[in-house]
Amino acid sequence: MGQDLSLRSLLSATLLLPNEARILLAHLLDKHYQLPRSALLAHDDMELNAQALKDWKVLESKRLQGEPIAYLIGKRGFYSIELQVAPGVLIPRPETELLVDIGLREIKRIAKETETAQVLDLGTGSGAIALAIAHEAPSAIVTATDQSSEALEIGRSNAKHLGLESRVRFMQGNWYEALGGNALFDVILSNPPYIAHQDPHLTQGDLRFEPISALTDHGSGLTCLEIIISQASKYLKPGGLIAVEHGHDQSDNVMKMMSSINLSNIESYLDLSGCRRVVSGRNL
Ligand SMILES: C[S@@+](CC[C@H](N)C(=O)[O-])C[C@H]1O[C@@H](n2cnc3c(N)ncnc32)[C@H](O)[C@@H]1O
């Protein structure tokens, strides 16, 4: 009798966590057979063809070596959108959705006074923050910057897939230098690299596979935050808001940075796990 290669037996034989194995197999069912995830249950006696089986072995082994699921299937859900991701960009994190919430609340507030809101996303990566904002808020005109050409390529491609390419402008360069001169925004949002260079997390889990320039400033963890905050008032309209994501122990430092350039209404926000994760300030 030949080997049982049914979905059911692949799932029971794998060393992967059951949920991860199901995500990878669902990806292959979509790719090779255009079948939905429900086929894992409805057709669990189905056998994969030779190519799909080969792909399964590759994905299974890469995942067992620690490669992030999002890179293996090439996508990740963020806020209300799905983004393509590849090793050239950070995998968007759920805690970053807090920045989107803060940005959207501000855009809604502004909408009572003006028709459009100018929004800047510094260090856009896959385009996560910029595209979630543009998708949710038709009145937002969004500029997204990154110094990485690989990230911008992925960001632009995501914008196209989501039909948002006319609403989000991508620009390359070192923080505000990407703007190529003076520009004024109602809202500046950023999730910059904030992990200190000696932090052991950089050599653990998914982070081992993500671009190092998206994770660390190669210093104390605060240098990118310092650059972004120290120049913010030059790029914010009067009354404009800046909100930045930071590390779990950086909130006090970030609040001090904002008060040292005389931003007002400085507020700290908790992420879903109860960590202080975002600080915002206003250019009054
Ligand atoms: C933590 S990732 C955030 C990506 C995305 N905004 C997100 O939240 O998923 C930081 C991003 O900042 C970009 N970056 C790093 N240094 C930069 C610099 N000097 N100027 C502009 N972007 C930079 C990286 O390429 C990376 O895409």
The ligand as a MOL file (V3000), in Angstrom:
LIG
                    3D

  0  0  0     0  0            999 V3000
M  V30 BEGIN CTAB
M  V30 COUNTS 27 29 0 0 0
M  V30 BEGIN ATOM
M  V30 1 C 9.7350 49.3240 12.4220 0
M  V30 2 S 9.6910 49.4380 10.6640 0 CHG=1
M  V30 3 C 8.0130 49.9970 10.4440 0
M  V30 4 C 7.3910 49.6120 9.1550 0
M  V30 5 C 5.8950 49.9310 9.0650 0
M  V30 6 N 5.6360 51.3260 9.3050 0
M  V30 7 C 5.1160 49.1030 10.0580 0
M  V30 8 O 4.7140 49.6370 11.0880 0
M  V30 9 O 4.9200 47.8980 9.8210 0 CHG=-1
M  V30 10 C 10.6550 50.8990 10.4150 0
M  V30 11 C 10.7780 51.3640 8.9770 0
M  V30 12 O 11.6040 52.5350 8.9750 0
M  V30 13 C 12.4610 52.4890 7.8510 0
M  V30 14 N 13.6530 53.3060 8.1470 0
M  V30 15 C 14.7310 52.9790 8.8870 0
M  V30 16 N 15.5970 53.9970 8.9200 0
M  V30 17 C 15.0500 55.0080 8.1740 0
M  V30 18 C 15.4770 56.3070 7.8210 0
M  V30 19 N 16.6570 56.7990 8.2570 0
M  V30 20 N 14.6740 57.0570 7.0560 0
M  V30 21 C 13.4780 56.5710 6.6040 0
M  V30 22 N 13.0180 55.3270 6.9080 0
M  V30 23 C 13.8090 54.5530 7.6780 0
M  V30 24 C 12.7810 51.0090 7.6660 0
M  V30 25 O 13.2170 50.7510 6.3450 0
M  V30 26 C 11.4440 50.3720 8.0320 0
M  V30 27 O 10.6420 50.2010 6.8940 0
M  V30 END ATOM
M  V30 BEGIN BOND
M  V30 1 1 1 2
M  V30 2 1 2 3
M  V30 3 1 2 10
M  V30 4 1 3 4
M  V30 5 1 4 5
M  V30 6 1 5 6
M  V30 7 1 5 7
M  V30 8 2 7 8
M  V30 9 1 7 9
M  V30 10 1 10 11
M  V30 11 1 11 12
M  V30 12 1 11 26
M  V30 13 1 12 13
M  V30 14 1 13 14
M  V30 15 1 13 24
M  V30 16 1 14 15
M  V30 17 1 14 23
M  V30 18 2 15 16
M  V30 19 1 16 17
M  V30 20 1 17 18
M  V30 21 2 17 23
M  V30 22 1 18 19
M  V30 23 2 18 20
M  V30 24 1 20 21
M  V30 25 2 21 22
M  V30 26 1 22 23
M  V30 27 1 24 25
M  V30 28 1 24 26
M  V30 29 1 26 27
M  V30 END BOND
M  V30 END CTAB
M  END
